[in-house]
Amino acid sequence: MDLATLIGVIGGLVVIVAAIMLGGDLGSFFNVPGLAVVVGGTACATLVKFTLADFMKVMKRGVGLAFKNTQDDPRYIFDQAIEMATTVRKNGLLGLENVSVDNELFQRGISMCLDGHSVEIIRDSITREVEMAIQTDELGENMFRGIGDAAPAWGMIGTLIGLVQMLGNLDDPASIGPAMAIAMLTTFYGAVIANLMALPMADKMGIKAEKTTNTKQLIIESVCQIHASQNPNVLKELLGVYLPGGAPKEEE
């Protein structure tokens, strides 16, 4: 669980609720027509820009990236690669037959090595998989940025609706209050959705996707070098560039 995302969203909502309750009634900030305009309009605008299949896939991926920490630890991949390279230097690729790796992409690459595929085929296969994952992450980031752009716009649309209703019923004092609530609250809803949820979610997806991409590049290079029976000491230098802070120093 990524506590930063959870704390940020909950903390932001607490700040908003506290500010409302200190100055008035929380119930006065809840307006069903206003929420319907902003949430429904934003969802529809997003569906116009993206396909339904992409929308469903990205929403699932976005929530996973934002609220879960990746299990692909680059230091773990690095250590496993060095250990495998040592085994291959001693016993050949068949020495990895009983080796199991938690990372699915890494395990698939090692399995392809054991199946006798050439390094070109292995690199091409797992690189295509990485590229597809990158495309999904980029699509997700773009979609959440689109939501962040659409929500305030639909807030303004709701404001215009409320103002038109208010101006059209000035002779009926009882209708002015609800119309004004829609006019003001839709702008509020749009700003909260965009600035507390959608845009920060897009930024976090971008940051995590970059880290995930770096780790997958580490896996690709690890598999190809293991296939080539690379010297473990040389491999440490080659893979060290993918680690934060570089390769670990040898203990004296």
Backbone as CSV, one residue per row, in Angstrom:
resi,resn,N_x,N_y,N_z,CA_x,CA_y,CA_z,C_x,C_y,C_z
1,MET,0.838,-1.197,0.000,0.000,0.000,0.000,0.872,1.245,0.000
2,ASP,0.591,2.168,-0.901,1.297,3.441,-0.936,0.583,4.395,0.020
3,LEU,1.142,4.549,1.223,0.498,5.374,2.241,0.468,6.842,1.856
4,ALA,1.422,7.281,1.054,1.456,8.694,0.666,0.183,9.081,-0.083
5,THR,-0.257,8.240,-1.009,-1.483,8.530,-1.753,-2.684,8.543,-0.825
6,LEU,-2.763,7.528,0.023,-3.900,7.426,0.939,-3.939,8.612,1.895
7,ILE,-2.793,8.954,2.467,-2.728,10.082,3.403,-3.067,11.388,2.691
8,GLY,-2.556,11.540,1.469,-2.815,12.765,0.728,-4.287,12.974,0.429
9,VAL,-4.962,11.928,-0.078,-6.376,12.055,-0.424,-7.226,12.272,0.821
10,ILE,-7.016,11.423,1.834,-7.805,11.556,3.062,-7.505,12.885,3.752
11,GLY,-6.220,13.248,3.817,-5.849,14.510,4.444,-6.471,15.702,3.742
12,GLY,-6.477,15.677,2.410,-7.088,16.772,1.664,-8.576,16.884,1.941
13,LEU,-9.261,15.739,1.973,-10.692,15.753,2.272,-10.961,16.241,3.687
14,VAL,-10.121,15.842,4.640,-10.285,16.286,6.031,-10.130,17.796,6.130
15,VAL,-9.139,18.339,5.438,-8.929,19.793,5.451,-10.151,20.520,4.897
16,ILE,-10.685,20.020,3.791,-11.858,20.656,3.183,-13.069,20.581,4.111
17,VAL,-13.321,19.383,4.659,-14.470,19.203,5.555,-14.325,20.073,6.800
18,ALA,-13.125,20.123,7.366,-12.901,20.936,8.569,-13.156,22.407,8.275
19,ALA,-12.671,22.892,7.125,-12.883,24.294,6.767,-14.369,24.602,6.606
20,ILE,-15.112,23.646,6.021,-16.543,23.850,5.838,-17.259,23.890,7.185
21,MET,-16.935,22.939,8.054,-17.639,22.838,9.336,-17.305,23.994,10.273
22,LEU,-16.112,24.555,10.135,-15.758,25.703,10.962,-16.526,26.958,10.573
23,GLY,-16.973,26.992,9.327,-17.658,28.200,8.879,-19.110,28.008,8.514
24,GLY,-19.633,26.791,8.654,-21.028,26.605,8.282,-21.478,25.163,8.395
25,ASP,-22.443,24.799,7.552,-23.087,23.487,7.599,-22.543,22.613,6.475
26,LEU,-22.097,21.404,6.826,-21.545,20.484,5.825,-22.602,20.092,4.803
27,GLY,-23.829,19.947,5.246,-24.904,19.542,4.345,-25.154,20.531,3.226
28,SER,-24.858,21.806,3.460,-25.096,22.821,2.431,-24.135,22.691,1.260
29,PHE,-23.061,21.895,1.439,-22.091,21.690,0.363,-22.350,20.398,-0.413
30,PHE,-23.451,19.749,-0.101,-23.809,18.524,-0.830,-25.005,18.817,-1.710
31,ASN,-24.804,18.719,-3.014,-25.856,19.023,-3.967,-25.853,17.955,-5.056
32,VAL,-26.901,17.152,-5.093,-26.960,16.024,-6.026,-26.933,16.473,-7.484
33,PRO,-27.733,17.453,-7.897,-27.658,17.884,-9.307,-26.272,18.399,-9.690
34,GLY,-25.633,19.136,-8.767,-24.291,19.643,-9.052,-23.284,18.524,-9.229
35,LEU,-23.347,17.519,-8.351,-22.449,16.364,-8.463,-22.705,15.604,-9.759
36,ALA,-23.990,15.471,-10.113,-24.342,14.747,-11.334,-23.773,15.447,-12.561
37,VAL,-23.825,16.771,-12.573,-23.303,17.525,-13.715,-21.798,17.334,-13.839
38,VAL,-21.085,17.490,-12.726,-19.623,17.445,-12.785,-19.106,16.020,-12.990
39,VAL,-19.550,15.095,-12.150,-19.057,13.719,-12.248,-19.532,13.064,-13.545
40,GLY,-20.817,13.192,-13.827,-21.346,12.583,-15.042,-20.765,13.219,-16.296
41,GLY,-20.690,14.541,-16.311,-20.143,15.222,-17.478,-18.677,14.894,-17.699
42,THR,-17.901,14.844,-16.621,-16.481,14.507,-16.737,-16.298,13.089,-17.253
43,ALA,-17.088,12.157,-16.731,-17.003,10.769,-17.193,-17.361,10.658,-18.667
44,CYS,-18.411,11.349,-19.087,-18.825,11.282,-20.492,-17.782,11.905,-21.406
45,ALA,-17.217,13.036,-20.993,-16.185,13.681,-21.806,-14.967,12.782,-21.946
46,THR,-14.637,12.072,-20.881,-13.496,11.151,-20.924,-13.769,9.998,-21.874
47,LEU,-15.003,9.500,-21.867,-15.364,8.396,-22.754,-15.385,8.840,-24.218
48,VAL,-15.657,10.117,-24.464,-15.606,10.621,-25.833,-14.167,10.604,-26.346
49,LYS,-13.208,10.899,-25.462,-11.801,10.968,-25.856,-11.146,9.599,-25.949
50,PHE,-11.607,8.637,-25.128,-10.969,7.325,-25.061,-12.019,6.238,-25.267
51,THR,-11.549,5.055,-25.681,-12.472,3.927,-25.846,-12.868,3.374,-24.484
52,LEU,-13.984,2.667,-24.451,-14.460,2.092,-23.198,-13.467,1.065,-22.654
53,ALA,-12.895,0.258,-23.567,-11.920,-0.752,-23.138,-10.699,-0.090,-22.518
54,ASP,-10.194,0.975,-23.154,-9.046,1.691,-22.595,-9.400,2.331,-21.261
55,PHE,-10.603,2.869,-21.164,-11.039,3.518,-19.924,-11.030,2.531,-18.761
56,MET,-11.620,1.345,-18.971,-11.690,0.351,-17.909,-10.295,-0.152,-17.543
57,LYS,-9.462,-0.409,-18.553,-8.116,-0.911,-18.304,-7.271,0.116,-17.547
58,VAL,-7.374,1.367,-17.963,-6.558,2.412,-17.358,-7.008,2.732,-15.944
59,MET,-8.308,2.717,-15.691,-8.789,2.998,-14.337,-8.257,1.953,-13.361
60,LYS,-8.275,0.705,-13.776,-7.750,-0.361,-12.927,-6.253,-0.207,-12.726
61,ARG,-5.548,0.084,-13.800,-4.100,0.265,-13.730,-3.748,1.496,-12.906
62,GLY,-4.534,2.577,-13.076,-4.250,3.815,-12.352,-4.399,3.660,-10.853
63,VAL,-5.468,3.004,-10.433,-5.676,2.775,-9.003,-4.551,1.900,-8.444
64,GLY,-4.151,0.889,-9.226,-3.065,0.017,-8.776,-1.759,0.771,-8.600
65,LEU,-1.432,1.638,-9.561,-0.182,2.401,-9.483,-0.221,3.416,-8.357
66,ALA,-1.375,4.047,-8.161,-1.461,5.125,-7.178,-1.484,4.616,-5.740
67,PHE,-2.161,3.493,-5.506,-2.373,3.046,-4.136,-1.533,1.837,-3.745
68,LYS,-0.775,1.267,-4.700,0.055,0.115,-4.378,1.499,0.399,-4.735
69,ASN,2.402,-0.039,-3.886,3.822,0.061,-4.203,4.224,-1.112,-5.088
70,THR,5.051,-0.831,-6.092,5.483,-1.897,-6.982,6.323,-2.929,-6.245
71,GLN,6.150,-4.182,-6.635,6.926,-5.262,-6.027,8.229,-5.512,-6.790
72,ASP,8.454,-4.767,-7.873,9.645,-4.959,-8.693,10.791,-4.123,-8.128
73,ASP,11.437,-4.637,-7.120,12.550,-3.937,-6.485,13.789,-4.098,-7.361
74,PRO,14.365,-3.003,-7.883,15.527,-3.140,-8.771,16.727,-3.789,-8.085
75,ARG,16.892,-3.562,-6.785,18.014,-4.183,-6.078,17.836,-5.702,-6.011
76,TYR,16.594,-6.165,-5.859,16.319,-7.600,-5.862,16.642,-8.197,-7.234
77,ILE,16.205,-7.511,-8.302,16.495,-7.978,-9.662,18.006,-8.037,-9.884
78,PHE,18.698,-7.011,-9.438,20.164,-6.946,-9.580,20.828,-8.136,-8.886
79,ASP,20.454,-8.383,-7.638,21.060,-9.482,-6.868,20.765,-10.830,-7.515
80,GLN,19.527,-11.010,-7.995,19.169,-12.270,-8.642,19.967,-12.466,-9.929
81,ALA,20.142,-11.375,-10.684,20.884,-11.468,-11.941,22.334,-11.861,-11.700
82,ILE,22.962,-11.261,-10.696,24.356,-11.586,-10.388,24.480,-13.032,-9.936
83,GLU,23.535,-13.477,-9.125,23.548,-14.869,-8.653,23.373,-15.837,-9.822
84,MET,22.464,-15.516,-10.739,22.253,-16.381,-11.898,23.470,-16.385,-12.815
85,ALA,24.069,-15.223,-13.007,25.254,-15.144,-13.862,26.376,-16.008,-13.300
86,THR,26.513,-16.026,-11.990,27.528,-16.861,-11.348,27.240,-18.337,-11.589
87,THR,25.966,-18.704,-11.484,25.557,-20.093,-11.722,25.823,-20.499,-13.163
88,VAL,25.495,-19.608,-14.100,25.683,-19.916,-15.525,27.161,-20.072,-15.856
89,ARG,28.020,-19.275,-15.260,29.460,-19.378,-15.517,30.007,-20.722,-15.047
90,LYS,29.390,-21.263,-14.010,29.854,-22.536,-13.460,29.213,-23.740,-14.151
91,ASN,27.903,-23.660,-14.376,27.161,-24.842,-14.824,26.456,-24.672,-16.170
92,GLY,26.596,-23.497,-16.802,25.885,-23.262,-18.047,24.433,-22.868,-17.790
93,LEU,23.701,-22.587,-18.870,22.313,-22.152,-18.720,21.432,-23.208,-18.065
94,LEU,21.765,-24.484,-18.273,20.950,-25.543,-17.659,21.006,-25.505,-16.141
95,GLY,21.988,-24.810,-15.597,22.060,-24.666,-14.147,20.929,-23.832,-13.578
96,LEU,20.155,-23.146,-14.457,19.036,-22.306,-13.999,17.698,-23.028,-14.058
97,GLU,17.715,-24.315,-14.372,16.460,-25.058,-14.534,15.577,-25.006,-13.297
98,ASN,16.163,-25.044,-12.134,15.383,-25.071,-10.898,15.320,-23.703,-10.215
99,VAL,15.782,-22.669,-10.916,15.773,-21.328,-10.339,14.408,-20.688,-10.566
100,SER,13.852,-20.080,-9.529,12.555,-19.410,-9.620,12.710,-17.946,-9.202
101,VAL,12.103,-17.049,-9.983,12.164,-15.618,-9.698,10.749,-15.094,-9.494
102,ASP,10.565,-14.213,-8.512,9.234,-13.686,-8.227,8.712,-12.800,-9.356
103,ASN,9.612,-12.116,-10.049,9.193,-11.219,-11.116,8.799,-12.013,-12.364
104,GLU,7.578,-11.786,-12.846,7.045,-12.580,-13.965,7.833,-12.358,-15.251
105,LEU,8.179,-11.106,-15.551,8.912,-10.802,-16.781,10.302,-11.426,-16.751
106,PHE,10.968,-11.338,-15.622,12.297,-11.917,-15.467,12.236,-13.431,-15.632
107,GLN,11.242,-14.057,-15.006,11.095,-15.511,-15.097,10.818,-15.951,-16.532
108,ARG,10.026,-15.158,-17.254,9.738,-15.511,-18.642,11.005,-15.429,-19.499
109,GLY,11.814,-14.417,-19.258,13.058,-14.276,-20.004,14.009,-15.428,-19.749
110,ILE,14.126,-15.845,-18.486,15.005,-16.966,-18.147,14.474,-18.257,-18.770
111,SER,13.161,-18.417,-18.782,12.570,-19.612,-19.387,12.865,-19.666,-20.884
112,MET,12.846,-18.508,-21.536,13.161,-18.476,-22.962,14.636,-18.822,-23.197
113,CYS,15.499,-18.423,-22.268,16.914,-18.806,-22.368,17.050,-20.325,-22.294
114,LEU,16.329,-20.924,-21.347,16.404,-22.377,-21.163,15.801,-23.123,-22.354
115,ASP,14.842,-22.493,-23.034,14.214,-23.137,-24.188,15.082,-23.052,-25.438
116,GLY,16.208,-22.366,-25.343,17.138,-22.321,-26.464,16.907,-21.215,-27.471
117,HIS,16.097,-20.210,-27.133,15.872,-19.104,-28.058,17.125,-18.235,-28.154
118,SER,17.289,-17.606,-29.302,18.428,-16.708,-29.478,18.222,-15.442,-28.671
119,VAL,19.322,-14.740,-28.390,19.233,-13.528,-27.590,18.428,-12.454,-28.309
120,GLU,18.463,-12.452,-29.651,17.703,-11.462,-30.408,16.199,-11.674,-30.226
121,ILE,15.779,-12.942,-30.288,14.357,-13.250,-30.105,13.914,-12.919,-28.688
122,ILE,14.760,-13.255,-27.718,14.418,-12.979,-26.319,14.298,-11.481,-26.087
123,ARG,15.280,-10.727,-26.557,15.245,-9.276,-26.354,14.021,-8.661,-27.036
124,ASP,13.748,-9.114,-28.257,12.614,-8.562,-29.004,11.300,-8.881,-28.310
125,SER,11.160,-10.097,-27.799,9.907,-10.524,-27.173,9.612,-9.748,-25.902
126,ILE,10.582,-9.694,-24.992,10.314,-9.029,-23.715,10.330,-7.507,-23.868
127,THR,11.039,-7.005,-24.867,11.008,-5.561,-25.127,9.633,-5.138,-25.603
128,ARG,9.004,-5.950,-26.468,7.648,-5.635,-26.928,6.683,-5.611,-25.749
129,GLU,6.849,-6.553,-24.822,5.971,-6.580,-23.648,6.155,-5.318,-22.810
130,VAL,7.401,-4.902,-22.648,7.684,-3.689,-21.881,7.084,-2.471,-22.582
131,GLU,7.208,-2.414,-23.890,6.671,-1.279,-24.645,5.157,-1.197,-24.520
132,MET,4.484,-2.357,-24.508,3.028,-2.359,-24.336,2.646,-1.831,-22.958
133,ALA,3.406,-2.232,-21.928,3.137,-1.740,-20.577,3.366,-0.238,-20.495
134,ILE,4.419,0.254,-21.162,4.708,1.687,-21.168,3.570,2.453,-21.835
135,GLN,3.057,1.908,-22.946,1.953,2.565,-23.643,0.718,2.659,-22.765
136,THR,0.457,1.594,-21.987,-0.695,1.611,-21.086,-0.510,2.666,-20.003
137,ASP,0.706,2.753,-19.451,0.974,3.743,-18.411,0.853,5.162,-18.957
138,GLU,1.356,5.386,-20.163,1.264,6.712,-20.770,-0.190,7.068,-21.066
139,LEU,-0.953,6.081,-21.524,-2.371,6.308,-21.777,-3.089,6.661,-20.476
140,GLY,-2.734,5.953,-19.396,-3.344,6.226,-18.104,-3.035,7.625,-17.603
141,GLU,-1.785,8.028,-17.743,-1.404,9.376,-17.316,-2.176,10.419,-18.124
142,ASN,-2.268,10.220,-19.434,-3.002,11.158,-20.287,-4.483,11.195,-19.928
143,MET,-5.044,10.018,-19.584,-6.458,9.975,-19.251,-6.749,10.738,-17.967
144,PHE,-5.920,10.556,-16.945,-6.159,11.264,-15.690,-5.916,12.762,-15.845
145,ARG,-4.980,13.140,-16.716,-4.806,14.565,-16.994,-6.028,15.106,-17.730
146,GLY,-6.604,14.273,-18.600,-7.832,14.669,-19.280,-8.974,14.874,-18.301
147,ILE,-9.070,13.991,-17.304,-10.091,14.148,-16.260,-9.846,15.433,-15.483
148,GLY,-8.565,15.698,-15.188,-8.219,16.916,-14.469,-8.560,18.174,-15.252
149,ASP,-8.505,18.096,-16.580,-8.885,19.239,-17.416,-10.398,19.361,-17.551
150,ALA,-11.080,18.213,-17.637,-12.526,18.220,-17.884,-13.332,18.610,-16.644
151,ALA,-12.885,18.181,-15.460,-13.680,18.423,-14.253,-13.928,19.911,-13.992
152,PRO,-12.897,20.776,-14.018,-13.172,22.208,-13.818,-14.059,22.794,-14.921
153,ALA,-13.877,22.307,-16.154,-14.710,22.796,-17.255,-16.175,22.457,-17.019
154,TRP,-16.426,21.228,-16.566,-17.810,20.854,-16.269,-18.323,21.560,-15.029
155,GLY,-17.417,21.931,-14.134,-17.819,22.767,-13.008,-18.341,24.112,-13.481
156,MET,-17.663,24.687,-14.476,-18.114,25.955,-15.053,-19.430,25.789,-15.807
157,ILE,-19.596,24.661,-16.485,-20.867,24.399,-17.172,-22.003,24.345,-16.153
158,GLY,-21.742,23.658,-15.030,-22.753,23.607,-13.976,-23.057,24.984,-13.414
159,THR,-22.035,25.805,-13.295,-22.226,27.174,-12.813,-23.123,27.958,-13.767
160,LEU,-22.884,27.808,-15.064,-23.709,28.498,-16.054,-25.152,28.014,-16.004
161,ILE,-25.320,26.693,-15.817,-26.681,26.158,-15.703,-27.401,26.772,-14.519
162,GLY,-26.710,26.820,-13.387,-27.310,27.392,-12.185,-27.642,28.863,-12.343
163,LEU,-26.765,29.615,-12.995,-27.016,31.047,-13.181,-28.202,31.282,-14.109
164,VAL,-28.281,30.478,-15.177,-29.416,30.615,-16.095,-30.722,30.308,-15.376
165,GLN,-30.722,29.244,-14.572,-31.929,28.896,-13.812,-32.292,29.993,-12.823
166,MET,-31.284,30.568,-12.205,-31.544,31.622,-11.224,-32.115,32.871,-11.903
167,LEU,-31.489,33.277,-13.006,-31.944,34.479,-13.693,-33.321,34.303,-14.331
168,GLY,-33.632,33.069,-14.686,-34.935,32.807,-15.295,-36.063,32.718,-14.289
169,ASN,-35.724,32.695,-13.006,-36.761,32.551,-11.968,-36.598,33.590,-10.865
170,LEU,-36.216,34.802,-11.247,-36.038,35.853,-10.244,-37.350,36.231,-9.560
171,ASP,-38.460,35.943,-10.242,-39.752,36.252,-9.627,-40.171,35.205,-8.609
172,ASP,-39.409,34.115,-8.508,-39.715,33.049,-7.537,-38.563,32.943,-6.544
173,PRO,-38.623,33.612,-5.427,-37.513,33.623,-4.464,-37.115,32.230,-3.983
174,ALA,-38.067,31.294,-3.947,-37.768,29.956,-3.438,-36.824,29.182,-4.356
175,SER,-36.776,29.524,-5.620,-35.935,28.793,-6.571,-34.533,29.374,-6.688
176,ILE,-34.346,30.571,-6.142,-33.050,31.221,-6.290,-31.956,30.479,-5.517
177,GLY,-32.301,30.026,-4.307,-31.314,29.335,-3.464,-30.773,28.063,-4.104
178,PRO,-31.629,27.114,-4.512,-31.124,25.890,-5.156,-30.337,26.168,-6.425
179,ALA,-30.799,27.134,-7.231,-30.082,27.451,-8.466,-28.699,28.025,-8.158
180,MET,-28.621,28.874,-7.144,-27.337,29.437,-6.752,-26.408,28.361,-6.199
181,ALA,-26.966,27.378,-5.488,-26.152,26.276,-4.957,-25.493,25.509,-6.081
182,ILE,-26.268,25.190,-7.128,-25.692,24.503,-8.282,-24.615,25.366,-8.927
183,ALA,-24.899,26.655,-9.052,-23.965,27.567,-9.713,-22.624,27.610,-8.997
184,MET,-22.646,27.637,-7.671,-21.397,27.757,-6.914,-20.727,26.411,-6.664
185,LEU,-21.529,25.414,-6.309,-20.950,24.141,-5.881,-20.339,23.340,-7.025
186,THR,-20.850,23.479,-8.231,-20.260,22.712,-9.335,-18.819,23.147,-9.610
187,THR,-18.560,24.440,-9.500,-17.177,24.911,-9.645,-16.302,24.322,-8.548
188,PHE,-16.842,24.265,-7.331,-16.122,23.682,-6.186,-15.835,22.205,-6.429
189,TYR,-16.842,21.444,-6.874,-16.656,20.020,-7.126,-15.601,19.786,-8.204
190,GLY,-15.676,20.547,-9.277,-14.719,20.377,-10.363,-13.292,20.647,-9.919
191,ALA,-13.108,21.680,-9.090,-11.764,22.014,-8.612,-11.219,20.926,-7.695
192,VAL,-12.068,20.363,-6.833,-11.621,19.306,-5.914,-11.236,18.054,-6.689
193,ILE,-12.079,17.632,-7.623,-11.790,16.428,-8.403,-10.478,16.583,-9.163
194,ALA,-10.277,17.748,-9.763,-9.081,17.960,-10.579,-7.820,18.046,-9.735
195,ASN,-7.862,18.841,-8.659,-6.632,19.182,-7.945,-6.306,18.283,-6.762
196,LEU,-7.284,17.528,-6.288,-7.000,16.590,-5.202,-6.864,15.164,-5.702
197,MET,-7.481,14.857,-6.819,-7.494,13.469,-7.284,-6.865,13.286,-8.665
198,ALA,-7.470,13.859,-9.700,-7.071,13.515,-11.071,-5.646,13.943,-11.415
199,LEU,-5.312,15.217,-11.226,-3.981,15.690,-11.619,-2.866,15.101,-10.750
200,PRO,-3.038,15.043,-9.413,-2.007,14.358,-8.620,-1.868,12.882,-8.988
201,MET,-2.989,12.233,-9.328,-2.934,10.827,-9.732,-2.135,10.684,-11.028
202,ALA,-2.332,11.614,-11.957,-1.588,11.575,-13.209,-0.095,11.755,-12.955
203,ASP,0.252,12.679,-12.070,1.668,12.897,-11.749,2.286,11.653,-11.113
204,LYS,1.552,11.038,-10.198,2.078,9.848,-9.525,2.212,8.693,-10.509
205,MET,1.274,8.553,-11.415,1.378,7.503,-12.427,2.621,7.713,-13.287
206,GLY,2.892,8.960,-13.638,4.065,9.247,-14.443,5.354,8.899,-13.728
207,ILE,5.440,9.252,-12.450,6.643,8.976,-11.661,6.856,7.477,-11.487
208,LYS,5.781,6.780,-11.112,5.904,5.336,-10.886,6.130,4.581,-12.185
209,ALA,5.515,5.045,-13.259,5.712,4.383,-14.550,7.168,4.508,-14.992
210,GLU,7.778,5.658,-14.716,9.183,5.848,-15.072,10.071,4.882,-14.288
211,LYS,9.787,4.724,-12.999,10.568,3.798,-12.185,10.366,2.356,-12.656
212,THR,9.125,2.008,-12.960,8.826,0.656,-13.428,9.519,0.368,-14.760
213,THR,9.516,1.357,-15.647,10.183,1.201,-16.935,11.674,0.963,-16.754
214,ASN,12.288,1.700,-15.835,13.713,1.531,-15.564,14.013,0.115,-15.066
215,THR,13.143,-0.389,-14.184,13.332,-1.743,-13.658,13.174,-2.782,-14.760
216,LYS,12.232,-2.572,-15.663,12.040,-3.529,-16.757,13.200,-3.496,-17.738
217,GLN,13.792,-2.327,-17.938,14.996,-2.264,-18.761,16.138,-3.019,-18.090
218,LEU,16.199,-2.945,-16.772,17.183,-3.719,-16.008,16.976,-5.218,-16.236
219,ILE,15.722,-5.656,-16.254,15.416,-7.069,-16.466,15.838,-7.503,-17.871
220,ILE,15.523,-6.685,-18.868,15.901,-7.024,-20.246,17.405,-7.206,-20.364
221,GLU,18.146,-6.248,-19.818,19.610,-6.319,-19.905,20.137,-7.514,-19.116
222,SER,19.535,-7.795,-17.967,19.963,-8.934,-17.142,19.797,-10.248,-17.901
223,VAL,18.628,-10.441,-18.502,18.348,-11.684,-19.222,19.321,-11.868,-20.380
224,CYS,19.547,-10.806,-21.140,20.424,-10.902,-22.313,21.874,-11.187,-21.900
225,GLN,22.331,-10.577,-20.821,23.699,-10.802,-20.368,23.870,-12.191,-19.747
226,ILE,22.840,-12.662,-19.071,22.880,-14.027,-18.525,22.931,-15.035,-19.677
227,HIS,22.141,-14.779,-20.718,22.152,-15.639,-21.892,23.547,-15.698,-22.512
228,ALA,24.277,-14.584,-22.449,25.622,-14.514,-23.026,26.699,-15.014,-22.065
229,SER,26.289,-15.549,-20.898,27.231,-16.047,-19.882,28.239,-14.967,-19.480
230,GLN,27.709,-13.774,-19.259,28.565,-12.650,-18.903,29.232,-12.863,-17.548
231,ASN,30.475,-12.373,-17.430,31.197,-12.432,-16.156,30.415,-11.645,-15.100
232,PRO,30.180,-12.232,-13.917,29.399,-11.540,-12.885,29.962,-10.177,-12.502
233,ASN,31.301,-10.056,-12.466,31.894,-8.765,-12.099,31.626,-7.702,-13.159
234,VAL,31.693,-8.108,-14.420,31.372,-7.179,-15.505,29.885,-6.837,-15.471
235,LEU,29.053,-7.843,-15.174,27.607,-7.641,-15.133,27.222,-6.627,-14.064
236,LYS,27.928,-6.645,-12.950,27.647,-5.663,-11.893,27.800,-4.244,-12.413
237,GLU,28.822,-4.010,-13.218,29.044,-2.678,-13.772,27.978,-2.329,-14.810
238,LEU,27.598,-3.317,-15.614,26.610,-3.066,-16.659,25.227,-2.764,-16.082
239,LEU,24.875,-3.477,-15.030,23.542,-3.320,-14.448,23.480,-2.213,-13.406
240,GLY,24.636,-1.805,-12.915,24.661,-0.789,-11.859,24.026,0.524,-12.274
241,VAL,24.046,0.836,-13.569,23.486,2.109,-14.032,21.968,2.169,-13.843
242,TYR,21.332,1.018,-13.673,19.886,0.990,-13.498,19.466,1.121,-12.031
243,LEU,20.423,1.114,-11.121,20.112,1.187,-9.699,20.241,2.611,-9.186
244,PRO,19.366,3.007,-8.269,19.525,4.313,-7.631,20.851,4.368,-6.870
245,GLY,21.718,5.300,-7.229,23.014,5.380,-6.570,24.074,4.496,-7.187
246,GLY,23.724,3.751,-8.259,24.702,2.899,-8.921,24.856,1.550,-8.251
247,ALA,25.790,0.765,-8.760,26.023,-0.587,-8.237,26.553,-0.518,-6.818
248,PRO,26.173,-1.475,-5.958,26.686,-1.491,-4.592,28.183,-1.713,-4.570
249,LYS,28.852,-1.061,-3.620,30.305,-1.198,-3.497,30.664,-2.545,-2.874
250,GLU,31.785,-3.072,-3.335,32.264,-4.332,-2.769,32.724,-4.117,-1.329
251,GLU,32.354,-5.046,-0.463,32.793,-4.959,0.928,34.271,-5.330,1.047
252,GLU,34.986,-4.532,1.806,36.413,-4.795,1.984,36.628,-5.757,3.146
